Amino acid sequence: MLLKWIRCTVADRPAFDRGQRDWAGLRELPGFLGQRGGWATDGTANILALWSDVASYQRFMAAEHDELAAGQAGTIARTDVRLFQRRLPIGQLPAGNGHIGGALRLAHCMVRANRIEHFIGVQSTVWNPGMNSTEGFVGGVFAQREELEFLVATQWASVADHVRYQAVRFPALRDRAQPTLDLERITGYVVDLDPGWSVDGLPATP
């Protein structure tokens, strides 16, 4: 599974928002699973799109992408696009799950070379079970881009649910996982999901 994380510094927010709704055209494309997005607390637009495989994504980029993107021409000052491969699910996917609102937490991690095995291990044994058992957690995915670069993307029923998790559950999980030993750098974003930006892929046919 392929994850596409798009982070945009936007020059014209109203026009960008209108153009973002045109991406509903993704819904019927082969291999498209779902997309979520909204505004982060730092003012950037963040979109997370999920594709079943690289080939489906490449077909989309060669065919429909430019037409769908045309509605946002001139609205973006800067864009950062990163592709990740899924390593571990965290419950259900953070897109294509029917939950179109809430919050998306993105943790962008650069891991020390000698700590990769531990970092992946505690994601599976500490963080994933801890989040899955937390009220308000919708789903997520743990993904890898290059050897040292990872993304933890989690969807929450509301921003308040994520705030409560950070205050109540997170400290004990952090003490068990000891992330400071693994991480060279971590950057986090909380995205207030806009239901109008959400697109779910068509259900798979039997």
Backbone torsions as a table, in degrees:
resi	resn	phi	psi	omega
1	MET	NA	139.6	-177.7
2	LEU	-109.3	133.6	174.3
3	LEU	-111.7	133.9	176.1
4	LYS	-116.7	117.9	178.5
5	TRP	-107.4	120.7	-179.1
6	ILE	-115.6	126.2	179.6
7	ARG	-125.6	121.4	-171.9
8	CYS	-122.9	133.3	163.6
9	THR	-89.4	119.2	-167.2
10	VAL	-104.3	133.6	179.3
11	ALA	-89.0	-30.2	-177.3
12	ASP	-134.9	92.9	-173.4
13	ARG	-63.7	-46.0	179.9
14	PRO	-60.2	-42.5	-179.6
15	ALA	-69.1	-39.0	177.4
16	PHE	-61.5	-44.1	179.9
17	ASP	-60.3	-44.1	178.5
18	ARG	-61.7	-44.0	-179.8
19	GLY	-66.9	-31.8	-178.8
20	GLN	-63.0	-30.4	-178.9
21	ARG	-71.3	-18.0	176.6
22	ASP	-68.8	-18.0	-178.8
23	TRP	-70.6	-0.3	171.6
24	ALA	-57.2	-20.8	177.1
25	GLY	-64.0	-12.4	176.2
26	LEU	-67.0	-24.4	-167.0
27	ARG	-51.6	-41.4	-172.4
28	GLU	-94.9	5.1	-176.4
29	LEU	-78.7	137.0	178.4
30	PRO	-59.3	132.4	177.0
31	GLY	87.9	-10.4	179.0
32	PHE	-79.8	129.4	-177.0
33	LEU	-103.1	-40.0	-179.1
34	GLY	169.0	163.6	-179.0
35	GLN	-146.5	140.4	176.2
36	ARG	-133.6	150.6	178.4
37	GLY	-169.7	168.4	179.1
38	GLY	172.1	-165.5	-176.9
39	TRP	-97.8	130.7	176.6
40	ALA	-84.5	167.1	-178.3
41	THR	-65.5	-19.0	177.4
42	ASP	-88.9	5.3	177.0
43	GLY	90.2	-4.9	178.4
44	THR	-82.6	154.4	171.4
45	ALA	-90.5	131.6	-179.9
46	ASN	-125.9	129.9	179.9
47	ILE	-128.0	133.8	175.8
48	LEU	-118.2	119.7	179.3
49	ALA	-117.8	140.6	-179.0
50	LEU	-117.1	133.3	177.9
51	TRP	-126.2	146.9	-175.9
52	SER	-68.5	-30.1	-176.6
53	ASP	-161.3	163.6	-177.5
54	VAL	-64.5	-39.8	-177.4
55	ALA	-60.6	-42.8	178.6
56	SER	-62.8	-42.3	178.9
57	TYR	-64.3	-42.8	-179.6
58	GLN	-65.1	-36.8	176.0
59	ARG	-62.5	-42.6	178.1
60	PHE	-61.8	-44.8	-178.9
61	MET	-63.5	-33.7	-179.1
62	ALA	-80.0	-18.2	-173.1
63	ALA	-118.3	-79.7	-168.2
64	GLU	-81.8	-18.4	-170.0
65	HIS	-55.2	-51.9	-172.4
66	ASP	-63.3	-36.6	178.8
67	GLU	-66.0	-42.7	179.7
68	LEU	-68.2	-34.2	-177.5
69	ALA	-77.3	-15.5	-174.0
70	ALA	-59.2	-31.5	-178.1
71	GLY	-67.4	-13.5	179.6
72	GLN	-109.9	12.5	178.9
73	ALA	-59.7	131.7	177.9
74	GLY	81.8	-0.3	-177.6
75	THR	-98.6	-9.8	-171.7
76	ILE	-114.7	127.6	177.4
77	ALA	-85.8	-34.0	-177.6
78	ARG	-155.9	141.8	179.8
79	THR	-133.4	137.1	173.1
80	ASP	-121.7	119.0	-177.8
81	VAL	-118.7	128.7	179.3
82	ARG	-133.2	138.2	178.6
83	LEU	-109.2	133.0	-179.1
84	PHE	-127.0	153.0	172.2
85	GLN	-103.4	135.5	179.7
86	ARG	-65.9	134.2	173.1
87	ARG	-103.9	-45.1	-176.7
88	LEU	-142.5	138.0	168.8
89	PRO	-79.0	155.3	172.1
90	ILE	-124.6	83.8	-171.7
91	GLY	70.8	-141.1	178.7
92	GLN	-79.9	166.7	-176.6
93	LEU	-67.9	150.9	178.1
94	PRO	-83.5	27.8	175.8
95	ALA	-168.8	154.5	-178.7
96	GLY	70.2	22.4	-174.2
97	ASN	-112.5	3.5	-179.6
98	GLY	88.0	-15.6	177.1
99	HIS	-91.5	104.4	-170.5
100	ILE	-98.1	-6.8	179.4
101	GLY	-118.9	-158.4	179.2
102	GLY	92.5	-145.3	-176.5
103	ALA	-131.3	147.9	174.8
104	LEU	-116.9	122.0	176.3
105	ARG	-102.1	124.9	179.8
106	LEU	-116.8	119.4	176.5
107	ALA	-113.3	108.7	-177.0
108	HIS	-96.7	114.7	-168.7
109	CYS	-118.3	133.1	167.8
110	MET	-109.1	121.4	-169.2
111	VAL	-106.7	142.3	176.2
112	ARG	-64.9	140.6	-172.1
113	ALA	-58.6	-34.7	-177.1
114	ASN	-88.9	7.9	-176.6
115	ARG	-122.7	9.4	-175.4
116	ILE	-62.4	-46.0	-177.5
117	GLU	-60.6	-43.4	178.7
118	HIS	-66.0	-42.7	-179.1
119	PHE	-59.2	-45.9	178.8
120	ILE	-67.8	-39.1	-178.4
121	GLY	-62.6	-46.3	-178.7
122	VAL	-73.2	-23.6	173.4
123	GLN	-61.6	-41.4	-178.4
124	SER	-74.8	-39.6	-171.3
125	THR	-98.1	-20.7	-177.1
126	VAL	-114.9	-62.0	-172.9
127	TRP	-67.2	-48.5	-176.2
128	ASN	-60.6	-51.3	177.6
129	PRO	-62.1	-36.5	-179.8
130	GLY	-63.6	-44.4	178.8
131	MET	-71.4	-41.3	-178.9
132	ASN	-59.0	-28.1	-178.4
133	SER	-95.7	10.4	-177.6
134	THR	-97.9	133.1	177.8
135	GLU	-61.2	134.6	178.6
136	GLY	92.4	-6.7	177.6
137	PHE	-79.8	129.0	-178.3
138	VAL	-96.9	-48.8	-178.2
139	GLY	168.6	172.2	-178.4
140	GLY	-170.9	-177.6	-179.8
141	VAL	-152.4	143.8	177.8
142	PHE	-111.0	121.7	-170.1
143	ALA	-134.7	159.9	-176.2
144	GLN	-129.8	138.6	179.8
145	ARG	-104.0	-56.5	174.3
146	GLU	-128.5	-173.3	-172.7
147	GLU	-55.0	-38.9	-171.5
148	LEU	-109.5	0.2	-172.7
149	GLU	-111.5	127.9	-176.9
150	PHE	-134.0	156.5	174.9
151	LEU	-132.9	128.4	172.1
152	VAL	-109.7	111.5	-178.0
153	ALA	-113.2	120.0	-178.6
154	THR	-130.1	140.4	178.2
155	GLN	-106.7	138.6	-178.4
156	TRP	-124.6	151.0	-177.4
157	ALA	-62.6	-27.9	177.9
158	SER	-158.3	163.4	174.3
159	VAL	-60.6	-38.8	-179.8
160	ALA	-61.2	-36.9	178.1
161	ASP	-63.6	-40.1	178.6
162	HIS	-69.3	-39.1	177.4
163	VAL	-61.0	-42.6	179.3
164	ARG	-64.7	-40.7	176.8
165	TYR	-59.6	-44.8	-179.2
166	GLN	-62.7	-34.6	-177.8
167	ALA	-81.0	-34.7	-169.8
168	VAL	-102.2	-50.0	-172.6
169	ARG	-96.5	-36.3	-171.8
170	PHE	-57.8	-44.8	-175.8
171	PRO	-57.4	-42.9	-179.9
172	ALA	-67.7	-39.2	177.7
173	LEU	-64.8	-41.2	178.8
174	ARG	-62.0	-41.1	179.8
175	ASP	-62.9	-36.1	178.9
176	ARG	-73.8	-40.5	-174.5
177	ALA	-80.2	-27.2	-179.1
178	GLN	51.5	58.0	-175.4
179	PRO	-64.4	-25.1	-179.1
180	THR	-62.9	-23.6	177.3
181	LEU	-75.1	-25.8	-174.8
182	ASP	-94.3	-31.2	-164.7
183	LEU	-96.6	130.9	167.8
184	GLU	-79.5	-38.2	-178.2
185	ARG	-161.6	145.0	173.2
186	ILE	-139.5	135.1	176.0
187	THR	-124.9	129.7	-176.5
188	GLY	-119.0	147.0	177.4
189	TYR	-134.5	139.9	170.6
190	VAL	-113.5	121.3	-174.3
191	VAL	-109.5	124.1	174.8
192	ASP	-80.9	105.5	-171.8
193	LEU	-68.7	134.1	176.1
194	ASP	-96.9	115.6	-179.4
195	PRO	-55.8	-29.1	179.7
196	GLY	-70.0	-15.3	177.8
197	TRP	-94.5	-7.0	-175.6
198	SER	-81.9	135.0	176.8
199	VAL	-134.9	128.5	174.9
200	ASP	-107.4	135.4	176.5
201	GLY	-67.6	162.6	178.5
202	LEU	-68.7	143.2	176.6
203	PRO	-59.6	145.8	178.2
204	ALA	-64.6	138.7	178.6
205	THR	-83.2	143.6	-179.5
206	PRO	-61.3	NA	NA
